[in-house]
Amino acid sequence: MLPEEQEELQKMLEQLRSEHRDLDVVIEQLSEAVPVDFLRLQRLKKRKLLLKDSIAKIESMLLPDIIA
């Protein structure tokens, strides 16, 4: 992988992690609000899971392949 590609993936990874943290805060606030908007909460949690999967995929791309 080229250094430019690695740098681009690192930037994307940081953006995804930031959005994931932001969703944590929003989800916590929504779950404490009365009345609870369950549909919105469910959508945000689903988005958070998709972000987590994307983060894991990029992290695995950045790790060098190790031949055992």
PyMOL commands that set and color helices and strands:
alter all, ss='L'
color gray80, all
select helices_A, chain A and resi 3-32+38-62
alter helices_A, ss='H'
color red, helices_A
deselect
rebuild
show_as cartoon
